[in-house]
Amino acid sequence: MPNGTTVTFILYFVILLVIGAYFYRRSTSIEDYLLGGRGMGAWVTALSAQASDMSGWLLMGLPGAVYLAGGREVWIAVGLFVGTALNWLIVASRLRVYTERVGAITLPCFFEARFADPTGLVRTLSALVILIFFTIYATSGLVAAGRLFESAFNLPYSGAVLVGGVIIVFYTFLGGFLAVCWTDLFQGSLMLLAIVVVPIWGMMQLGGPGAVGHRLTEQGVSMNVFPAGFGAVGLLSATAWGLGYFGQPHILTRFMSARSLSKLRESMAIAIVWVALSLAGAVAIGLVGAGMVPGLKDGEEEKVFIYMIQDLLDPWLGGVMLAAILSAIMSTIDSQLLVSSSALSEDFYQKVLRRQAAPKEVVRVGRLCVLVIATIALVLALAVDPKRNPDETILRIVAYAWGGFGAAFGPVMLFALFSRRTTWYSALAGMVAGTVTLVVWKQTGLGGWLYEIVPGFLAGVLAIAVIDRIAPQRDAGILRVHEEVVAMVGGRDRKPPGMPPATK
């Protein structure tokens, strides 16, 4: 007879599938399927953005790093919080207005339209970057799902990966962006509940903060945020995670989908509170878990939250909390599959192969692309079996994909929104410079000394700035649209009457 944990998981899956089926018929156009018709409210936008951001690494990867290294890993959380806040404060509103103004529903199309690229190279390279790094990112989520099911249900790793992958693909395939966002609202709420309740309960069971500190001292885990040997380079590597936010397509598309600027500003307050609580909870899980479940290593440290739940809670309530871990994993993978699908369906199929394709045809192609990309990610995840690759942690896989997007898109996004001078060729140069520098830095082993996003991001900024200085933007139409967007964000919430989307 199924126990409480199994029943809880089954109910959780049923809820997700019902949401996907409900939104199946509501996604009739490609804008519905990829952006929900730009009609998302404040709570859905906020929790969807943050739930899609904080994947399995929030409840498994980051706690595992804190479990092993102690207080110095807190700087990753600090960098992520600052990056989140800045992304909402300086990017969200301007991106929402700009993408509607130029008629773009994907990031590659926005870059192409924003800079009036006549060659299509900016869009093509952007789509290629999305496909490569999201495949890596989605693989990390499926690895996390495999390790979760392996621990919770004693399933073999390969079977666990397949179960999680099938569920995610099914509701993303059916409902598109609307299904993903509404499941993210549910999943984000569940994640926050688990990440706050479990470490507090665990601390109480150990006897309070003092008792936790005593146990950490006994086990040699330092709570010092500046331990010996952790200098300026280590601090920069940890906090530099925040740079990645400006280039994450699955987060940026949430800004593009908001109903209005006023709703987006409401979302910002909700999101910043959510992420502050979540990151603090993830750090607390690592520290409290080190006191409760000592001696984990060789990849097992990333399961510390699972072991805490199993030790502290009965199977029914434990099932709810374990479902929260799955929520963190699924809420990111579904977004990654959808953005990757858009790169193929909207940016390749409709723009290159079938310019006259009907909306429903593009939606069908988008759904097919979800299946193709998910299959590739599944194959890669199955290859990362923890028994054969104990050192290939979830956080390490995520760091490469996160850095890839930050280096490739982050500088281009900031210049696109805030610089009048930037041209399509300087944007292309920045994207190439950032991506190549990141990959070379990582492959030569320098990433072990300094996180590769730092040199990659700086290379992208430098390339764009130098070319802008030599050959600035002179197209009157592009400059006019930029000024209009700046004025709209600064003073008005609605598009002025008679202002059509910009054309090349």
ROTOR-50294 format. One record per residue (C-alpha): x negated, y negated, z negated. Coordinates in pm, whole numbers, padded with zeros to 5 digits, always signed. Layout:
XYZ...
end
This chain:
+00000+00000+00000-00141-00347+00095-00270-00553-00196-00194-00920-00261-00495-01045-00068-00395-00852+00244-00033-00969+00228-00146-01331+00183-00367-01312+00490-00090-01158+00699+00151-01438+00600-00117-01694+00681-00165-01551+01030+00211-01543+01090+00240-01913+01004-00037-02000+01253+00118-01793+01530+00462-01945+01473+00312-02295+01504+00138-02198+01827+00455-02049+01974+00662-02354+01872+00436-02596+02059+00402-02374+02367+00690-02538+02554+00606-02887+02428+00271-02888+02610+00385-02954+02967+00120-03204+03082-00255-03196+03051-00240-03502+02822+00002-03312+02596-00221-03005+02597-00548-03192+02533-00439-03499+02332-00085-03427+02211+00048-03712+02425-00141-03964+02207+00137-03940+01952-00032-03813+01635+00067-03968+01301-00166-04082+01023-00177-03765+00810-00204-03529+01108-00483-03736+01266-00678-03765+00940-00662-03404+00826-00703-03268+01176-01018-03476+01228-01171-03366+00899-01056-03004+00909-01200-02967+01259-01520-03130+01131-01570-02925+00815-01592-02572+00947-01707-02253+00775-02033-02425+00687-01843-02641+00432-01725-02345+00225-02006-02103+00309-02311-02269+00468-02352-02578+00247-02273-02399-00082-02524-02131+00018-02794-02393+00079-02722-02560-00258-02717-02217-00426-03074-02150-00308-03235-02495-00314-03038-02681-00581-02999-03057-00603-03208-03158-00302-02939-03025-00065-02698-03286-00208-02853-03527+00043-02688-03336+00329-02351-03415+00170-02451-03780+00121-02549-03812+00487-02227-03647+00602-02013-03875+00387-02183-04192+00514-02158-04066+00873-01788-03988+00833-01712-04331+00690-01905-04514+00961-01742-04308+01234-01397-04410+01115-01496-04770+01048-01679-04859+01367-01593-04598+01632-01233-04483+01583-01031-04794+01673-01246-04907+01963-01255-04556+02115-00876-04520+02082-00816-04845+02272-01093-04797+02527-00989-04447+02634-00630-04556+02692-00744-04870+02872-00953-04673+03124-00706-04383+03144-00940-04115+03002-00826-03810+02804-01165-03637+02765-01505-03762+02656-01678-03694+02992-01401-03879+03176-01433-04170+02933-01806-04202+02995-01751-04187+03371-01474-04447+03368-01638-04674+03109-01956-04711+03317-01789-04673+03661-02030-04396+03758-01991-04348+04137-02190-04022+04139-02004-03813+03882-02336-03721+03719-02246-03866+03377-01922-03668+03366-02086-03348+03491-02377-03361+03246-02139-03445+02959-01921-03145+03040-02227-02920+03062-02355-03037+02722-02011-02969+02573-01998-02615+02711-02350-02524+02592-02341-02664+02241-01979-02575+02168-02050-02216+02261-02326-02220+01999-02099-02399+01749-01807-02161+01802-02045-01869+01759-02133-01996+01411-01764-02002+01319-01708-01647+01438-02014-01535+01242-01860-01697+00934-01528-01521+01003-01708-01190+01036-01888-01232+00704-01564-01336+00534-01364-01031+00651-01661-00807+00587-01667-00912+00219-01294-00950+00157-01166-00634+00328-01474-00414+00368-01434-00426+00745-01730-00367+00975-01881-00694+01094-01792-00638+01461-01427-00561+01382-01402-00864+01155-01533-01097+01427-01284-00960+01678-00984-00999+01443-01064-01361+01365-01137-01444+01728-00810-01300+01860-00596-01497+01613-00772-01827+01687-00755-01782+02062-00387-01689+02056-00248-02003+01893-00495-02233+02073-00398-02067+02403-00029-02119+02337+00012-02461+02184-00297-02660+02276-00373-02982+02093-00037-03007+01915-00068-02658+01769-00431-02720+01673-00351-03050+01497-00051-02921+01303-00234-02608+01194-00523-02835+01092-00284-03033+00870-00186-02711+00693-00542-02577+00687-00698-02904+00569-00459-02916+00273-00540-02556+00183-00915-02617+00212-00900-02916-00023-00701-02718-00281-00952-02434-00282-01267-02643-00283-01148-02848-00581-00978-02579-00793-01228-02292-00772-01547-02472-00889-01356-02648-01171-01211-02316-01287-01550-02149-01260-01715-02424-01465-01452-02387-01735-01506-02011-01745-01881-02063-01793-01824-02307-02080-01844-02649-01913-02111-02855-01730-02369-02807-02006-02342-02430-01989-02375-02439-01609-02688-02653-01636-02837-02413-01890-02779-02114-01664-02930-02294-01365-03241-02374-01569-03271-02008-01672-03256-01902-01308-03503-02163-01185-03248-02360-00981-03335-02731-01001-03058-02991-01013-03318-03261-00944-03231-03443-00619-03600-03534-00575-03785-03211-00662-04159-03169-00615-04256-03150-00249-03935-03314-00129-04059-03638+00023-03942-03897+00275-03932-03653+00567-03714-03408+00373-03480-03689+00270-03456-03814+00630-03386-03464+00763-03105-03410+00513-02930-03746+00546-02973-03751+00926-02678-03511+00952-02468-03828+00938-02603-03939+01278-02427-03646+01441-02078-03786+01384-02100-04042+01664-02129-03764+01922-01896-03484+01806-01628-03437+02079-01388-03237+01858-01376-03525+01607-01375-03809+01859-01074-03664+02043-00873-03700+01720-00933-04075+01733-00815-04077+02094-00489-03898+02005-00364-04139+01735-00026-04301+01793-00151-04656+01730-00427-04856+01567-00221-04907+01254-00180-04529+01218-00550-04485+01280-00633-04725+00996-00403-04529+00763-00579-04210+00874-00917-04358+00785-00828-04402+00417-00688-04048+00395-00988-03896+00572-01254-04069+00363-01092-03955+00036-01054-03602+00173-01416-03575+00283-01551-03718-00044-01362-03457-00247-01450-03176-00008-01825-03244+00001-01839-03284-00376-01653-02954-00409-01892-02774-00172-02194-02890-00375-02018-02785-00696-01949-02439-00554-02320-02392-00484-02426-02502-00832-02151-02326-01031-02188-02019-00812-02561-02002-00891-02462-01978-01256-02183-01724-01203-02328-01495-00936-02710-01501-00965-02956-01314-00746-02798-01350-00400-03034-01371-00102-03090-01266+00262-02771-01431+00385-02560-01314+00090-02587-01661-00069-02342-01791+00195-02078-01559+00047-02105-01713-00301-01762-01879-00276-01606-01545-00179-01762-01373-00480-01647-01653-00711-01288-01617-00589-01295-01242-00634-01435-01276-00989-01207-01558-01105-00865-01499-00949-00608-01224-00915-00559-01076-00563-00254-01291-00478-00404-01627-00569-00743-01507-00450-00587-01433-00113-00471-01793-00086-00820-01922-00164-00985-01680+00079-00738-01798+00341-00874-02148+00277-01220-02029+00387-01065-01886+00701-00884-02219+00747-01216-02402+00749-01352-02164+01010-01047-02158+01233-00970-02529+01221-01305-02602+01385-01321-02319+01637-00977-02398+01777-01083-02759+01835-01407-02651+01997-01226-02413+02229-00983-02686+02328-01252-02947+02402-01457-02689+02595-01142-02597+02787-01092-02963+02876-01448-02983+03008-01370-02705+03255-01006-02777+03342-00999-03158+03345-01361-03249+03420-01445-02974+03671-01128-02814+03806-00913-03124+03852-01189-03374+03924-01392-03157+04161-01203-02851+04286-00832-02946+04291-00779-03321+04275-00410-03282+04364-00340-03008+04108-00002-03039+03934-00001-03100+03556+00133-02752+03476-00135-02595+03693-00409-02779+03503-00255-02668+03172-00259-02305+03292-00622-02340+03394-00698-02494+03054-00545-02195+02878-00746-01956+03095-01064-02149+03009-00990-02098+02638-01000-01722+02697-01324-01735+02896-01515-01954+02649-01389-01757+02349-01506-01433+02508-01859-01571+02553-01867-01695+02192-01743-01355+02069-02022-01174+02254-02282-01406+02101-02131-01372+01752-02137-00994+01776-02508-01016+01859-02574-01210+01535-02508-00913+01308-02620-01010+00954-02775-00667+00902-03011-00730+01193-03048-01108+01152-03027-01196+00779-03218-01522+00833-02974-01651+01097-02755-01848+00856-02432-02025+00942-02581-02361+00850-02882-02306+01074-02665-02226+01378-02438-02525+01310-02737-02759+01266-02857-02698+01622-02516-02756+01784-02443-03055+01559-02779-03210+01643-02725-03141+02014-02406-03344+02025-02548-03617+01805-02856-03662+02026-02678-03627+02362-02361-03828+02297-02420-04037+01984-02635-04313+02139-02423-04321+02457-02102-04355+02255-02234-04645+02046-02366-04832+02351-02042-04761+02540-01832-04919+02267-02057-05205+02155-02286-05305+02441-02190-05514+02744-02525-05449+02910-02512-05068+02949-02489-04916+03297-02408-04565+03411-02773-04489+03490-02894-04603+03148-02620-04390+02986-02730-04092+03195-03094-04153+03101-03004-04173+02733-02810-03847+02749-03096-03666+02923-03363-03811+02694-03172-03724+02378-03090-03369+02485-03435-03282+02621-03613-03426+02318-03389-03232+02079-03437-02901+02262-03815-02940+02297-03851-03046+01932-03651-02743+01819-03820-02491+02046-04173-02601+01949-04097-02539+01583-04107-02904+01478-03748-02873+01355-03885-02704+01045-04066-03026+00959-03807-03287+01068-03447-03217+01172-03439-03237+01552-03144-03477+01561-03373-03760+01444-03618-03765+01738-03335-03675+01979-03114-03963+01868-03403-04210+01871-03511-04101+02220-03157-04157+02350-03133-04503+02194-03474-04603+02325-03403-04486+02682-03073-04677+02701-03213-04993+02540-03517-05010+02771-03317-04963+03092-03048-05207+02975-03320-05462+02919-03465-05415+03266-03139-05379+03461-02833-05489+03258-02471-05440+03360-02354-05701+03613-02023-05558+03735-01758-05822+03659-01477-05567+03629-01659-05354+03373-01754-05661+03171-01395-05787+03178-01254-05456+03050-01510-05454+02768-01405-05802+02656-01037-05704+02670-01096-05400+02449-01291-05606+02196-01005-05858+02183-00740-05586+02146-00918-05412+01859-00980-05741+01686-00631-05883+01705-00356-05665+01848-00213-05318+01793-00038-05266+02125-00150-05279+02484-00066-05621+02634+00211-05613+02895+00098-05566+03252-00248-05432+03169-00291-05117+03379-00570-04867+03332-00900-04980+03481-01002-04839+03816-01339-04809+03977
end
